[in-house]
Every structure is written in C-alpha cells, then in structure tokens.
C-alpha cells in the first residue's frame, strides 16, 4: 500500500514526518487530508540548523518554520492545532521511557526520531502510525522496530509510464494520401481525447491497409489538425537529425509558438546540442529572441575538488565546460593556422567568444537566476534532472513575455542527493505540462555521440 493509498483510506491514521520530507517539500504539511500529522521536536531542531543556508534546502527550511509559526495562531502545537483540510498537526516531544534495542548505536537525531515514533506507536492503540521518510535506511530501521514506514510519494511520477511525447496511430491509406497532398489532416479535440493523444504529441501514422505506408506528424490542438513534421534537410547550424526523435526535437525547438520544450533521454542522444543549435538559429540568424541564455545547476560528478581560483568566469569555466564544448562544435574550431603561429599571436580566443562579447549568448549558473525577469530570451537549462520541482518552478516563472524555455536532462543520471528518477524537476514538469497546448516534449532514445557512448549508456 502506497502513502497516497493510506492517506485516502477512511481510517484516520497518524503520520509522522521526517526532516527530509519537509526539506524536500514544505507543502507536505497540507497533503495528508483529515489524518493526524505529527512532527517530532527533533525534526524542528534539524530544520533550524538548515534555515540559514542560501540554497533550496535553506529556503524550504525557512518556509516550514514560517508555516508552523502561523499555525500557532490556532492553538498550541504541543496539544495539536486544526488544519484547513480537516486534520490536526502537533509537535511530539521525545520520551525517556522508550529506548531503542541494542545495536542501534548512540543517541543520534535519527535514533531520537525513531524512539519518538516507537513511543507514539505504542500509545496509539488500534490507530495505525505511519513514519514518512525519504531516507532509505530510516525506513529499514523503522521496519526492524515494527513501525510501518513509507516513502513520501507526493509528486513522484511512475517512471515506467512516463510520457515520451511519441505515439502511434493507424489510419486508412486514403487519409495518408490526403496528408501528403496538403501537409495536414483535420483532427479535432474529441478525436484526440478518444485516441489518448496529447497536445503537440508526435505520431507515427501507419496505413491500416498498407503497413509500409507511414507518416510522421505532430498534433496541433489549437488548430485541430495533424501536421506533417518538416525534414529540415538543410540542417540547423550544421546539425542534421539522425533519427526520428531528433527530427521531432528540432520541430519543437524551432516552433516559436511553444513557450516550453522538455527533452530527456540517455547520455549522447543530442539533447543539449540540438537545443543550442536551434537557439543560435533563432537568435543569431532570425533575431526571434534577444539572446540565447544557457545555464545548468552546479553539481559535481563524484568528489568535489574544492574551491576554484580566479574570478567568477574562471571559477565557472569547469562547470560550464560541457556548454562551451557544444558551442565550439556549433560555431567552429579555433583558428590556429600556421600564419597565426608564425606571428606569435599565441592561442586564439574560442570561436564563439564574439557571440559572448556581443551578448548574443549568455552562459551562467542557475545560482543567480532567482529574482530575474527574462523577456524575449531563448533559455536552455541543461542537466535539469538535478533540480527539484520547486527549483524548476522558480526557473520557469522567470520567463517573461516572448521567452522560450528548454529543459534537457537524463532522469537516470542524477547527482543531487535530494531527488531521484521519479521526483526530480524535469520528470515533474514533463508530466504536469503534457496537456498544455504551448508545451511540447520528446524523449530521445538513440545515442548518436558514438557507438561506444551509446553502448555504455545502454549496458552500464
């Protein structure tokens, strides 16, 4: 039985929240309906330790503290206060009468929380006590004590059922002939709902009477039609689609009527490269947007190497190197011909440097995006799977009039310890925006970086 199933059941239960649940989602205080919610005082102490952090965890800690303080206006937290959804919330003090069995080690905060839950479970009688924590080891230890423990399932997405942005549909061969003749077919919302097709979803059409006859289309819900996907035979800044998913991605990225595009897939499928190539075309060539802004969260792979020397640009260079690599590939290799070497000019600036100097391209970390307003910009957020749903919300709400936001990432390559494949911001946005007519998504499935890279991504 999942946490959501427990919360929806008729029997009133007691849910005890661990610190990591509140630091992940301050709204957890309001998702347990009419049940009783208990927060051990040790959790409050741990939240207090995080409140001064200048990151997402610190902001969530401060939010939780403010909300608990506001609830004090309704009564004493120690005796319990009513919640808007019909439940009650109270803060539980530990008791010295209940101690953990031998083998649990010293009296750490985790063990104090477990002893508090154990004491509560013994006093609860027939009422079921459920300990909610995102810490796997805490769930294991709680289970060893005979306490029911669950992960915080709210905002999790079922990975096996994750929306991929591509479907299949069989139509009479005559309809496909009509499609190729005029470039589109009428497809009303009622038909789409019946077939389970979402706005801007791509479809591989197949003739029912001739399986060899196919077509690639995108469902345009606003105009009520299926539209042929253009082939882009001339390429985009030297980049050509190598498979149908990349072709679909180009169609979404170059469509200025869409304000949000999400691309996910394993490493080497071309997500970031395609996004930046289309950005350069729309910004540098067609002036559809004021500038191309590329950003990514700062999370190291493996152990961090510590503080970096230099000014801000030099400090950020190692983190932004993947973006600069893509820019170098798109804009061109450095011009270090024999004449330059003979003149002793030394290493030349990167070929994309003039675009940076002119403000056409802006590369920056997500650390500084809070509070900004970004009108008419093409914003690419790379490695978005390392962001929480709240951080993703902060980014998307920075978009001003005429801005297009592109989120790319691989939900299976996560470096942020506070999210996983089912709770990260990228997966969350894909699921929440799949029915929005101004948003589009596609999952890229085939690696194109190299045969070795694709094999490694698939096997390792």
C-alpha positions in Angstrom: 0.0 0.0 0.0 1.4 3.4 -1.0 1.4 6.5 1.0 -1.3 8.0 -1.2 -3.5 4.9 -0.7 -3.0 5.3 3.1 -4.0 9.0 3.0 -7.1 8.3 1.0 -8.4 5.5 3.3 -11.3 6.1 5.6 -9.4 5.1 8.8 -7.8 8.1 10.5 -4.1 7.5 10.8 -1.2 9.2 12.5 1.5 10.3 10.0 4.9 11.2 11.5 7.1 13.3 9.2 10.9 13.0 9.0 13.1 16.1 8.4 14.0 15.2 4.8 10.3 15.2 3.8 9.8 18.8 4.9 13.1 20.0 3.5 12.1 18.4 0.1 8.5 19.7 0.1 7.2 22.3 2.6 3.7 21.6 1.2 3.9 18.2 2.9 2.2 19.9 5.9 -1.0 20.1 3.8 -1.3 16.8 1.8 -2.5 14.3 4.5 -6.2 15.2 4.4 -8.1 14.5 7.6 -5.4 12.5 9.2 -3.3 13.5 12.2 0.1 14.8 11.4 3.0 14.6 14.0 6.3 16.3 13.8 9.0 15.2 16.4 10.7 18.1 18.1 14.0 16.7 16.9 12.8 17.4 13.3 12.2 21.1 14.3 15.8 21.2 15.7 17.2 19.8 12.4 15.2 22.3 10.3 16.6 25.1 12.5 20.1 24.1 11.5 19.3 24.5 7.8 17.4 27.8 7.9 20.5 30.0 7.2 21.6 28.0 4.1 21.5 30.1 0.9 20.1 27.3 -1.2 16.9 25.4 -1.9 17.2 23.5 1.3 17.6 26.7 3.4 14.6 28.3 1.7 12.4 25.2 2.4 13.5 25.2 6.0 12.5 28.8 6.4 9.2 28.2 4.7 8.4 25.3 7.1 9.3 27.4 10.1 7.1 30.3 8.9 4.1 28.0 8.3 4.5 26.2 11.7 4.6 29.6 13.3 1.5 30.7 11.5 -0.3 27.6 12.8 0.4 28.6 16.4 -2.2 31.3 16.0 -4.8 28.5 16.0 -3.6 27.0 19.3 -0.8 25.1 21.0 1.3 22.9 18.7 2.1 20.6 21.6 -1.7 19.9 22.1 -2.5 20.0 18.4 -3.9 22.6 16.0 -6.6 22.1 13.3 -5.6 22.0 9.7 -7.6 23.5 6.8 -8.1 20.0 5.3 -9.7 18.7 8.5 -6.7 17.0 10.1 -4.7 18.0 13.1 -1.0 18.8 13.5 1.1 18.6 16.6 4.7 18.6 17.7 5.8 15.5 19.7 8.3 15.5 22.5 10.6 12.5 22.9 10.2 10.3 26.0 12.9 8.7 28.1 10.6 5.8 28.9 11.1 4.2 25.4 14.6 3.3 24.3 15.8 1.6 21.2 17.1 -2.0 21.3 20.8 -2.7 21.5 22.5 -2.4 18.2 21.1 1.0 17.2 24.2 2.8 18.3 24.5 6.2 20.0 21.6 8.6 20.6 21.8 10.4 17.3 19.0 12.6 15.9 17.8 9.8 13.7 17.6 7.4 16.6 15.8 10.0 18.7 13.2 10.4 16.0 12.8 6.6 15.8 12.3 6.3 19.5 9.7 9.1 19.4 7.8 7.2 16.7 8.1 4.0 18.6 6.7 5.5 21.7 3.9 7.1 19.7 3.1 3.7 18.1 2.9 2.0 21.5 0.4 4.6 22.8 -1.7 4.8 19.7 -3.6 1.6 20.4 -5.6 0.4 17.3 -4.8 3.6 15.3 -2.1 3.0 12.8 1.1 5.0 13.0 3.0 5.6 9.7 6.5 7.0 9.6 7.1 9.0 6.4 10.7 9.5 5.4 12.7 9.8 2.2 15.7 8.1 3.9 16.0 4.5 2.8 18.0 3.5 5.9 15.4 5.1 8.2 12.7 3.1 6.6 14.7 -0.1 7.1 15.4 0.7 10.8 11.7 1.6 11.3 10.6 -1.7 9.8 13.0 -3.5 12.1 11.2 -1.9 15.0 7.8 -3.0 13.7 6.9 0.5 12.6 5.2 1.0 9.3 7.4 3.3 7.1 6.6 4.8 3.7 8.5 7.0 1.2 7.0 10.4 0.5 5.1 9.6 -2.7 3.6 13.0 -3.3 4.9 14.5 -6.6 6.5 11.2 -7.6 6.0 10.1 -11.2 5.8 6.4 -12.3 8.9 6.1 -14.5 7.5 3.1 -16.5 4.5 5.2 -17.5 6.4 8.5 -18.1 5.1 10.4 -21.1 7.5 10.1 -24.0 5.9 12.5 -26.4 5.7 10.0 -29.3 2.8 7.6 -30.1 1.4 5.5 -32.9 -1.9 5.7 -34.8 -3.4 3.7 -37.7 -5.4 5.4 -40.4 -6.9 4.4 -43.7 -4.4 4.7 -46.6 -6.5 7.3 -48.3 -6.1 9.6 -45.3 -2.3 9.4 -45.5 -2.5 10.2 -49.2 -4.6 13.3 -48.3 -2.0 14.2 -45.6 0.9 14.1 -48.1 -1.1 16.1 -50.6 -1.8 19.1 -48.4 0.5 18.7 -45.4 -2.1 18.3 -42.7 -5.2 16.4 -41.7 -8.2 17.7 -39.6 -8.0 16.1 -36.1 -10.4 17.6 -33.6 -10.0 17.5 -29.8 -12.7 14.9 -29.4 -10.8 12.5 -31.7 -7.6 13.3 -29.8 -9.2 12.6 -26.5 -10.6 9.3 -27.7 -7.2 8.2 -29.1 -5.4 9.4 -26.0 -3.3 11.9 -27.9 -1.9 15.0 -26.0 -1.2 18.4 -27.5 2.0 18.6 -29.5 2.4 14.9 -29.3 4.2 13.3 -32.3 2.5 10.3 -34.0 3.9 7.7 -36.3 0.9 7.2 -38.7 0.6 3.8 -40.4 -1.8 2.9 -43.2 -4.2 0.2 -41.9 -4.4 -1.4 -45.4 -0.6 -0.9 -46.1 1.8 -1.2 -43.1 4.6 0.0 -45.3 3.0 3.4 -45.8 3.8 5.7 -42.8 4.0 9.4 -42.0 5.4 11.5 -39.1 3.0 14.1 -37.7 2.6 16.4 -34.7 -0.9 17.0 -33.2 -1.7 20.8 -33.3 -4.5 21.0 -30.8 -5.0 24.8 -31.2 -5.8 24.4 -34.9 -7.3 20.9 -34.6 -5.0 19.2 -37.1 -2.2 16.7 -37.6 0.7 18.4 -39.3 3.5 16.7 -41.2 6.9 17.1 -39.5 9.3 19.0 -41.7 12.6 17.2 -42.6 15.0 20.2 -42.2 17.2 18.8 -45.0 19.4 21.9 -44.9 20.3 21.3 -41.2 20.4 23.7 -38.3 23.8 25.4 -37.8 25.4 22.3 -39.4 23.4 19.8 -37.3 21.2 17.2 -39.0 18.6 15.0 -37.4 19.9 11.4 -37.3 16.7 9.7 -36.1 13.0 10.5 -35.9 13.2 11.6 -32.2 15.9 14.2 -33.1 13.7 15.3 -36.0 10.8 15.7 -33.6 13.0 17.7 -31.2 14.0 20.1 -34.0 10.3 20.7 -34.8 9.5 21.6 -31.2 12.7 23.7 -30.7 12.1 25.8 -33.8 8.4 26.4 -33.2 8.3 29.9 -31.6 4.6 29.4 -30.7 5.7 26.9 -28.0 6.9 28.5 -24.8 8.2 25.3 -23.1 10.0 22.4 -24.5 11.4 19.4 -22.5 13.9 16.9 -23.9 15.0 13.9 -21.9 17.0 10.8 -22.8 20.2 8.9 -22.0 23.6 10.5 -22.4 24.7 11.2 -26.0 21.3 11.5 -27.6 22.0 15.1 -28.6 19.6 16.9 -26.3 21.8 19.9 -25.4 23.4 20.2 -28.9 20.0 20.3 -30.6 18.7 22.9 -28.2 21.7 25.2 -28.6 21.8 24.8 -32.4 18.1 25.9 -32.7 18.8 28.7 -30.2 21.6 30.0 -32.4 19.4 29.9 -35.5 16.5 31.7 -33.8 18.7 34.3 -32.0 21.7 34.9 -34.3 20.1 34.3 -37.7 16.5 35.2 -37.4 16.5 37.6 -34.4 13.4 36.0 -32.9 14.8 36.3 -29.4 17.1 38.9 -27.8 19.7 36.4 -26.7 20.5 32.7 -26.0 20.9 32.0 -22.3 22.4 28.6 -21.4 22.5 27.5 -17.8 23.0 24.4 -15.7 22.9 23.5 -12.0 26.3 23.1 -10.3 26.6 19.5 -9.1 29.9 17.6 -9.3 30.2 14.1 -10.6 32.0 12.2 -7.8 34.0 14.0 -5.2 34.2 17.8 -5.4 37.7 19.2 -5.9 37.1 22.1 -3.6 37.3 25.9 -4.1 38.5 27.1 -7.5 40.8 30.1 -8.0 40.2 33.1 -10.2 37.4 35.5 -10.9 33.8 34.4 -11.4 34.3 33.5 -15.1 37.3 31.3 -14.2 35.5 29.7 -11.3 32.5 28.8 -13.5 34.5 27.6 -16.5 34.9 23.9 -15.3 31.2 23.7 -14.6 30.2 25.3 -17.9 32.7 23.4 -20.0 30.1 21.0 -21.4 28.2 24.0 -22.7 31.3 25.6 -24.2 32.2 22.3 -25.9 28.8 22.3 -27.7 29.3 26.0 -28.6 32.7 25.2 -30.0 31.3 22.4 -32.1 28.5 24.6 -33.5 30.3 27.8 -34.1 33.6 26.3 -35.4 37.0 25.2 -34.3 39.6 27.6 -33.2 41.6 29.3 -35.9 45.2 28.4 -35.1 46.5 28.2 -38.7 50.2 28.4 -39.5 50.1 32.2 -40.1 48.9 32.9 -36.6 51.5 30.6 -35.1 54.2 32.3 -37.2 53.2 35.7 -36.0 53.5 34.6 -32.4 49.9 35.5 -31.6 49.6 32.5 -29.3 46.3 30.7 -28.7 43.3 32.4 -30.1 40.1 33.1 -28.3 37.4 30.5 -28.8 35.4 30.9 -32.0 32.2 31.6 -30.0 33.8 34.4 -28.0 32.5 37.2 -30.3 28.9 35.9 -29.6 29.6 36.1 -25.9 31.1 39.6 -26.2 28.1 40.9 -28.2 25.7 39.5 -25.7 24.1 37.1 -28.2 25.0 34.2 -26.0 25.0 34.3 -22.2 26.2 31.4 -20.1 25.6 31.4 -16.4 24.9 29.1 -13.4 21.3 28.8 -12.1 22.5 30.2 -8.8 21.9 33.7 -10.0 18.6 33.2 -11.8 16.3 33.8 -8.8 14.6 37.2 -9.0 15.4 37.8 -12.7 12.8 38.7 -15.3 13.8 37.4 -18.8 11.6 38.7 -21.7 12.2 37.5 -25.3 15.0 35.1 -24.5 15.8 31.6 -25.5 16.6 29.9 -22.2 18.2 26.4 -22.2 18.6 24.7 -18.8 20.9 21.7 -19.1 21.0 18.8 -16.6 17.5 19.8 -15.4 17.1 16.3 -13.8 19.3 17.6 -10.9 16.7 20.2 -9.9 13.8 19.8 -7.5 10.2 20.6 -8.7 10.3 23.9 -6.7 13.6 24.9 -8.4 12.1 24.2 -11.8 9.1 26.3 -10.9 11.4 29.2 -9.9 13.2 28.9 -13.3 10.1 28.7 -15.4 8.4 31.6 -13.6 11.4 33.8 -14.6 10.2 33.7 -18.2 8.9 37.0 -19.4 6.8 37.8 -22.5 8.1 36.0 -25.6 10.6 33.8 -23.8 11.0 30.2 -24.7 12.3 27.7 -22.0 14.0 24.5 -22.9 14.8 21.9 -20.2 17.1 19.0 -21.0 18.4 16.1 -19.0 18.6 12.4 -18.2 16.4 11.3 -15.3 18.8 8.3 -14.8 21.9 10.4 -14.3 21.2 12.3 -11.1 23.9 13.9 -8.9 21.5 15.7 -6.5 21.0 13.5 -3.3 17.6 15.0 -2.7 15.9 13.8 -5.8 15.6 10.6 -7.8 14.3 9.4 -11.2 10.6 9.8 -10.1 10.8 13.0 -8.1 13.2 15.3 -10.0 12.0 18.6 -11.5 12.4 17.5 -15.2 10.2 14.4 -14.8 7.7 16.5 -12.8 7.4 19.2 -15.5 7.0 16.6 -18.3 4.1 15.1 -16.5 2.4 18.3 -15.5 2.7 20.1 -18.8 1.8 17.2 -21.2 -1.7 18.6 -21.7 -0.7 22.2 -22.2 -1.0 23.4 -25.8 2.0 25.7 -25.6 4.4 23.0 -24.3 6.0 20.0 -26.1 8.1 17.1 -25.1 10.0 14.3 -26.7 12.2 11.5 -25.3 15.3 10.9 -27.3 16.1 7.2 -27.3 19.1 6.6 -29.6 22.6 7.7 -28.7 24.4 9.5 -31.5 27.6 10.7 -29.8 29.4 7.5 -30.7 28.8 3.7 -30.8 30.8 3.3 -27.6 28.9 6.0 -25.8 25.5 4.5 -26.8 26.6 1.0 -25.8 27.9 2.3 -22.4 24.7 4.2 -21.7 22.6 1.1 -22.5 24.7 -1.5 -20.7 26.2 0.2 -17.7 
